[in-house]
Amino acid sequence: MTRPGDNRSCHRAPQLHAATGHVADHAATLAAARTPSEALAALAALDAACREAREWLAVDLVLIDGWSYADVGRALGTTRQAACKAYADAVNTRMRRSVVGRDDAVVVVPCGSAKLDRPAPAGLMYTGSYHRACRRAADRLGGRLVILSARYGLLDPDTVIEPYDLRMGQPGTVGVPTLRAQARRLGIDVAGSVTVLAGREYADAVSAVWPHAVRPLDGTRGMPEQMAVLAELARTPTTPVVTSPRFPASFMEGRAAA
């Protein structure tokens, strides 16, 4: 039987780095707090991140490294029964998602600089022409729509957010560990088909979460070419999409077979 001291593969796994990095992001926010209210909010977020990271690692240790609930309980300083009660549902959910989730399709679109001036669902917040073009193409491709916000990370369209002024790559943008944690929280971390309709900085962040993500806008030179590719993707089913060197062959073949 595998014991915590017998198998160290998990300590080299990307999942460990993502979980600890997710906590570290919140710890950095706490360290940067300037007022008691900011510190209190950061502590609450850090506490939630620690709970999430504990579950993340416990599930991975059981499913990937073969730990028993007794092993998990021993590492946490508790009993097998307590560990089983705490993590059995999460383990079973992860197993089901690993089986059925690979057939799920996810389409990620970026946020935009033009926004409403009031809190609103993410699906309504962004008003610029580029974001709208991405949304039209995403609607044509089909699949679960997820919005990548430079401030908030991966969002369902119905998640209410505040307006902000931040672009991916600027100081204060969401980090990859947090994006990985959000993907797991949304139940899309094992998605088999992921398409990102965005420029390089946003697409790179998505690829860090899903290395197999398809990036139709790679190779475009500037906004006009990206808008042209998005317009092609948004054509109706009766209008064939013209094969272009800007489209990876695997992308076109995958869509033709869908």
VMD Tcl script that draws the C-alpha trace (Angstrom):
set ca {
  {0.00 0.00 0.00}
  {1.24 3.48 -0.82}
  {2.16 5.57 2.19}
  {2.92 9.31 2.38}
  {6.61 8.54 2.83}
  {6.78 5.96 0.01}
  {5.70 7.89 -3.06}
  {7.05 11.34 -3.82}
  {5.74 11.67 -7.38}
  {3.03 14.09 -6.28}
  {5.68 16.55 -5.10}
  {6.92 16.84 -8.67}
  {3.45 17.06 -10.23}
  {2.14 20.27 -11.81}
  {-0.98 19.92 -9.65}
  {1.06 20.56 -6.51}
  {2.64 23.70 -7.93}
  {-0.77 24.98 -9.07}
  {-2.37 24.37 -5.67}
  {0.42 25.99 -3.70}
  {0.71 28.80 -6.23}
  {-3.01 29.48 -5.85}
  {-2.52 29.91 -2.10}
  {0.62 32.00 -2.63}
  {-1.31 34.43 -4.85}
  {-3.76 35.08 -2.01}
  {-0.94 35.34 0.54}
  {0.64 38.03 -1.62}
  {-2.66 39.92 -1.65}
  {-2.75 39.74 2.13}
  {0.81 41.02 2.40}
  {-0.08 43.97 0.17}
  {-3.18 44.95 2.18}
  {-3.10 48.58 3.32}
  {-6.16 48.80 5.55}
  {-7.77 46.52 8.16}
  {-10.76 45.91 5.87}
  {-8.47 44.90 3.00}
  {-6.57 42.58 5.33}
  {-9.77 40.99 6.60}
  {-11.03 40.38 3.07}
  {-7.65 38.97 2.06}
  {-7.63 36.64 5.09}
  {-11.07 35.32 4.15}
  {-9.93 34.71 0.57}
  {-6.73 33.04 1.81}
  {-8.70 30.76 4.12}
  {-10.96 29.71 1.24}
  {-7.91 29.13 -0.99}
  {-6.29 26.93 1.67}
  {-9.44 24.81 1.97}
  {-9.60 24.47 -1.79}
  {-5.90 23.57 -2.04}
  {-6.24 20.91 0.67}
  {-9.10 19.30 -1.23}
  {-7.25 19.63 -4.54}
  {-4.16 17.86 -3.18}
  {-6.09 15.22 -1.25}
  {-8.08 14.24 -4.33}
  {-4.95 14.08 -6.48}
  {-3.12 11.97 -3.88}
  {-5.98 9.47 -3.77}
  {-6.59 9.26 -7.52}
  {-3.08 9.76 -8.92}
  {-0.69 8.51 -6.24}
  {-2.93 5.82 -4.79}
  {-3.09 7.11 -1.24}
  {-5.71 5.65 1.07}
  {-7.93 7.86 3.22}
  {-5.85 6.67 6.18}
  {-2.75 8.11 4.45}
  {-4.52 11.42 3.84}
  {-5.78 11.54 7.41}
  {-2.29 10.84 8.74}
  {-0.81 13.70 6.69}
  {-3.52 16.05 7.97}
  {-3.21 14.87 11.57}
  {-6.71 13.40 11.63}
  {-8.41 10.01 11.27}
  {-9.24 7.90 8.22}
  {-12.94 8.39 8.90}
  {-12.57 12.16 9.03}
  {-10.55 12.24 5.80}
  {-13.07 9.98 4.07}
  {-15.97 12.19 5.20}
  {-14.12 15.31 4.07}
  {-12.94 14.19 0.63}
  {-14.87 11.10 -0.59}
  {-17.50 13.19 -2.39}
  {-14.80 15.26 -4.09}
  {-12.93 12.12 -5.16}
  {-16.08 10.57 -6.61}
  {-16.99 13.79 -8.41}
  {-13.51 14.00 -9.89}
  {-13.71 10.41 -11.11}
  {-17.04 11.05 -12.85}
  {-15.75 14.24 -14.47}
  {-12.62 12.47 -15.68}
  {-14.81 9.93 -17.50}
  {-17.41 12.23 -19.05}
  {-15.59 15.56 -19.10}
  {-13.28 14.71 -21.96}
  {-16.19 15.02 -24.38}
  {-17.04 18.52 -23.19}
  {-16.21 21.47 -25.45}
  {-15.14 24.80 -23.94}
  {-14.71 28.09 -25.80}
  {-12.79 30.85 -24.01}
  {-13.13 34.48 -25.08}
  {-11.23 37.46 -23.63}
  {-12.57 40.40 -21.71}
  {-12.48 43.83 -23.34}
  {-11.47 47.36 -22.50}
  {-14.91 48.82 -23.25}
  {-17.21 48.06 -20.32}
  {-20.37 49.14 -18.59}
  {-19.87 51.63 -15.76}
  {-21.76 49.56 -13.19}
  {-21.72 45.99 -11.80}
  {-23.18 43.50 -14.27}
  {-22.97 39.84 -15.30}
  {-19.74 39.14 -17.17}
  {-21.74 38.21 -20.25}
  {-23.09 41.76 -20.40}
  {-20.15 43.74 -18.98}
  {-17.98 43.95 -22.11}
  {-19.36 46.18 -24.86}
  {-16.51 46.57 -27.36}
  {-16.58 45.38 -30.97}
  {-13.72 42.91 -30.47}
  {-15.41 41.14 -27.59}
  {-18.69 41.01 -29.52}
  {-16.87 39.50 -32.52}
  {-15.37 36.84 -30.25}
  {-18.79 36.08 -28.82}
  {-20.34 35.67 -32.27}
  {-17.58 33.25 -33.27}
  {-17.96 31.37 -29.98}
  {-21.70 31.03 -30.56}
  {-21.00 29.53 -33.98}
  {-18.42 27.07 -32.64}
  {-20.66 25.88 -29.82}
  {-19.66 24.53 -26.44}
  {-19.54 26.04 -22.98}
  {-18.68 29.74 -23.05}
  {-16.12 30.98 -20.53}
  {-14.84 34.56 -20.34}
  {-11.22 35.20 -19.37}
  {-11.02 38.41 -17.33}
  {-7.64 39.95 -16.63}
  {-8.81 40.80 -13.12}
  {-11.24 38.04 -12.19}
  {-9.95 35.09 -14.23}
  {-12.26 32.45 -15.73}
  {-15.90 33.51 -15.50}
  {-19.26 32.06 -16.37}
  {-21.27 34.69 -18.30}
  {-23.79 35.01 -15.46}
  {-21.18 35.87 -12.80}
  {-21.70 39.45 -11.62}
  {-18.51 41.53 -11.57}
  {-17.44 45.14 -11.05}
  {-15.99 47.21 -13.91}
  {-12.19 47.49 -13.89}
  {-9.28 48.79 -15.96}
  {-6.75 46.02 -16.44}
  {-5.30 44.02 -19.32}
  {-3.67 40.61 -19.25}
  {0.05 40.93 -18.63}
  {-0.22 44.09 -16.53}
  {0.67 44.08 -12.81}
  {-2.22 42.74 -10.78}
  {-3.62 40.41 -13.43}
  {-4.81 36.96 -12.46}
  {-2.08 34.31 -12.30}
  {-1.93 30.87 -13.88}
  {-2.25 28.99 -10.54}
  {-5.51 30.80 -9.86}
  {-6.75 30.08 -13.39}
  {-6.06 26.38 -12.89}
  {-7.92 26.43 -9.59}
  {-10.85 28.22 -11.21}
  {-10.98 25.70 -14.06}
  {-11.18 22.91 -11.52}
  {-13.86 24.77 -9.55}
  {-15.91 25.26 -12.72}
  {-15.56 21.58 -13.60}
  {-13.83 22.23 -16.93}
  {-10.22 21.37 -16.08}
  {-10.52 18.00 -17.84}
  {-12.32 19.34 -20.92}
  {-11.17 17.45 -23.99}
  {-11.86 20.25 -26.49}
  {-10.83 23.82 -25.67}
  {-10.74 26.70 -28.16}
  {-9.45 30.14 -27.18}
  {-10.49 33.10 -29.32}
  {-7.99 35.70 -28.16}
  {-4.66 37.33 -28.81}
  {-1.35 35.96 -27.61}
  {-1.29 37.10 -23.97}
  {-4.77 35.77 -23.23}
  {-4.22 32.63 -25.33}
  {-0.94 31.90 -23.51}
  {-2.76 32.02 -20.18}
  {-5.37 29.58 -21.48}
  {-2.70 27.26 -22.88}
  {-1.04 27.17 -19.45}
  {-4.26 25.61 -18.12}
  {-5.09 23.50 -21.19}
  {-1.92 22.77 -23.25}
  {-4.08 21.17 -25.95}
  {-6.16 24.33 -26.47}
  {-6.71 25.32 -30.10}
  {-5.74 28.93 -30.93}
  {-7.30 30.06 -34.24}
  {-5.95 33.61 -33.94}
  {-2.29 32.58 -33.76}
  {-0.35 33.98 -36.70}
  {-2.61 36.98 -37.23}
  {-0.99 40.39 -37.52}
  {-2.96 42.92 -35.54}
  {-6.61 43.61 -34.86}
  {-7.88 43.79 -38.48}
  {-6.67 40.25 -39.27}
  {-8.06 38.93 -36.00}
  {-11.44 40.49 -36.72}
  {-11.40 38.91 -40.20}
  {-10.69 35.45 -38.78}
  {-13.42 35.89 -36.18}
  {-15.85 36.92 -38.91}
  {-15.03 33.73 -40.85}
  {-15.61 31.62 -37.77}
  {-18.95 33.32 -37.16}
  {-20.37 32.47 -40.58}
  {-23.58 30.51 -40.72}
  {-23.46 26.71 -41.14}
  {-24.50 27.04 -44.79}
  {-21.45 29.14 -45.59}
  {-18.24 27.10 -45.72}
  {-15.37 28.45 -43.68}
  {-12.42 29.07 -45.98}
  {-9.30 27.17 -44.99}
  {-6.51 29.64 -44.25}
  {-2.87 29.28 -43.20}
  {-3.92 31.21 -40.10}
  {-6.08 28.26 -39.06}
  {-4.24 25.21 -37.70}
  {-5.08 22.15 -39.79}
  {-6.17 20.25 -36.69}
  {-8.64 23.02 -35.90}
  {-10.28 22.94 -39.32}
  {-10.38 19.14 -39.44}
  {-11.83 18.95 -35.95}
  {-14.58 21.42 -36.79}
  {-15.39 19.71 -40.08}
  {-15.82 16.40 -38.29}
  {-17.98 17.91 -35.53}
}
mol new
graphics top color blue
foreach p $ca { graphics top sphere $p radius 0.5 }
foreach p [lrange $ca 0 end-1] q [lrange $ca 1 end] { graphics top cylinder $p $q radius 0.2 }
display resetview
